[in-house]
Amino acid sequence: MYLKELFNISGKVVIVTGGNKGIGQAVALGLAKAGAEIVILSRTEADETNEMIANTGGSSYHIPTDIRDEDSVEAAMSEILKRSGTIDVLFNNSGIYIDKSTIETSVKEWEAIQGTNLTGAFIVARATGRIMIERGIHGSIINNASLSGCAVNIPQWQSAYNASKAGLIHFTRSLAVEWAEHKIRVNSISPGYIETPMSAERPQELLDTWIQLIPMHRMGKPEELTGAVIYLASDASTYTSGCNILVDGAYSCL
């Protein structure tokens, strides 16, 4: 009973950006199964995620949002407060990638990666944090970073993506210190190679190389990230802030 209460997130209102597919969808479903109310922010529809959550008896809704646009995010926040009354947790998940060497990467491509992975995360975290501070909510912000923010992946070259995720990890640490006085915890998780629609776009020979390099010799499943997110969202982590949890099958140990 003690552990059940410690990890309890039942009734919490949780924002999941990019919760319409991949890691965001799997984590949103897992959080809903644990009793949280899920608010999905994404540019495209999230009917599939909402249906999956409804089929488990959970609660969720979608607000069309461009996280790169301040007005879009502010409008979403107002809608959440109107419909749910509060915001307890943010899972800042949205992200895009590009596999290109630095020489081949254009400024436009660089800015697109930073715009979603770093600036978008900043805009949503700032808007959420402002509400938490104004309302005295002792909330939790969880940024979805990456193994790529801690290590230089091979054999693909992806300096733009790596830089965005490294920046997100240090942004997490900065917010953890800045908002500690408000009792808002800010942490990140760093997934390794995970089986998602995004990874499925990669050539099979690249996937085979990754699997050879991972000590567990397999890619992770999106739902295997849910436990780390629940820990950071729950009272089990009340003294954990500024932490980056690697969930990568021991890849980063090499």
N, C-alpha and C positions, 0 to 999 in steps of 0.2 A: 504493500500500500504506500509506503514512504516513497519508493522510486516512482510509482505511478503519479503521485502528487507532484514530485519534484520535476518531472518531465511533462507535466500537464500543460497543454496549450489550448485546451477546450475553451471556446468562446472568444479567443483572440482574433482580432481583425488583421489579416496579413495581406499586404500588397505583394504580388508577384509580377514583375515586369517580364515580358516575353513568355508568359505562362501558357501560350497557345500551342507550344510544341517543344520537343526535346527535353532538356533538363528542366526547364521551367514547368512544363506540363507534368512531368513525373513528380517533381517536388510539390507542386500545387496539389496534386492528387493525394500525396502522402500526408501533407499538412491537413487537408480536409478530412481525411480518414481519422486523423488524430483530434478532430473536433474544431479546427479553426475555420473561420469564415474567410474565404479567399476572394480577393479582388484582383482580377487580371488586367494589367495595362499592356496593350499591344496595338500596333497599327492595324493589323488584320484580325479577322474574327476569331473567336475562341470557342465556337460552338461545341467542338469535339471535347475540349477540356471540361466545359460546363456540364456536358452530358455525362462524361465519365464520373465527375464528382457527384452529380445528382443520382446516378445509379448506385452509389455507395451510401446514399442518405445524407451526403454533405451539402454545404451551402457555398455558392459562388456566384459571381457576376462579372461581366466584362465591360470595361470602359475603353472605347477607342482612343488611343493616346500615342502621340509621337514624343518619345522621351527626350528628343533633341530640341524640342520646342518648349520654351518656358510657359507660354500661354496655354498650350495644350496640357501640360503637366499641372498647372495651377487650376485649370478647369476640372481636371480629374480629381484633384485633392478636394475641391469644394463638393463635388458629387459624392465622393466617399463619405465625407463628414455628414452630408445630408442623408445618405442612405444607411450608413453604419454607425455614425455618431462618434467614431474614434478611429485611430490607427495605432496598432500595438507593435507591429513588426513589418519591416520592409525586406523583401528578398530581391535585391537589385541584380537581376539575372540577364537582361538583354545584352546580346553581344554578336558581333560579326567578325569574320576573319578574311585574310587574304594570304595566299601562298605565293609570294614573289620576293626575289632578292631586292636588296635596298636599291641597287642600280636601276632595276626595272620598275620600281614602285614610283608612281607619279605623286605629286603633291596632293592632287585631288583624292587619290586613293588613300594616302596617309591620313588626310583630314577626315575622310569618311570613317575610317577605323577609329580614330580618336574621338570623333563626334558621337558615335554610339557607345563605345566601350568605356570611355572616360568622361567626356563632357555630359553625355546622357545620364550616366550614373551620378555625376555631381549634381545635375539639375534635380533629379528625383530625390536624392538623399537630402539636399538642402531644403526642398519643399517639405519633405517628411519631417526632418529635424526641426524646422521652424514651428510646425504644428505641435510636435511633442514638447518643445520648450515652452511655447505659449500656454499649453494646457496642462503642463506638469506631468506629462506621461513618461514614465520610466520605461521607454521602449527599447527595441533591439533592431539595429540595422545590419543586414548581412549582405555583403557584396560578393557576387560570384566572380572571382578572379580566375586564375588558371595556373597550372604547373608552368605554363609558358612565361609567367611573370617572375618565376624563380629560377628557371633554367632555359638554356638556349636549345630548342628542339632540333633534332636531326631526323632524317636527312633534308626535310623541307626548310626553306628559308622564309622567315615571317617576322622580320624585325619590327614592322609597324604594329602587328598584333602583340608581339612580346612586350614592346614598349608600353602599349596601352594597358596591359594587364599588370605590369610592374608598377606603373603609375597608380593603378587602382588599389594595389596592395598598400602603397605608401599613403595614398589618400585615406584609406581605412585607418591606418595608424594615426594619422594626423587628426581625423575626426574623433577617434577614441579619446585622445588627450583633450581636445578642445571641448567635447561635450560630456566629459566625465563628471563635471560639477552639476550637470543636469540629470545625472543618473541615466544617461542614454548610452547603451553599449553598442559599439561598432566593431564588427569582426568581418572576416572574409573566409571563404572556402576556396581552395584551389584544386579543381578537378584535374586529373590526368586525362588520358585518352578514354573517352566515353563513347559508347554506341549511341549515336544520335543521327537524325537526318543530315546534320551538318557533316559529321564524319563519314557518312555513307556516300557523300559526294566525292570523296577522295579516291584515287586509284587503288585497286586491290593490292598492288605491289607495295604501296606506301603503308597500307594497313598491316600487311604481313611484316614489314620492317619494324613497325611499332611494337607489334606483339612479341617479336623476338627480343626487343630491348627491354620490355616490361618484365621485372622479376617474376610476377605472377603469371606471365605468358598469356594474358587475355586482356581485353579492354573491359572497362567497368560498365555497369549498367546505370542508367540515369537514376533509378530508384535507390541505388546504393549511396547517393548523396543525401538522402532524406534524413538519415539519422543525425548527421552533422548539423543540418539546418535546424532540426527539432531541438537539439541540445542548445544551440545558440539562441533560439527563439524562446526557450523555456527558462524557468527559474533555476534550472540546474547549472546555468552559466552566469549567475549574478555577479561573479567576481572575474569574469572573463571578458576582456575588452582589448582591442588592438591586436587580436590573435589572427593568424592565418592558418587554417587547417587544411593540410594537404591530403587529398583523397585520390591517390594515384598508383596504387598497387606497388608501392616502394620504388617507383621510377626515380624519384628525386634523391634517393639514397646512393645512386650510382656515381 
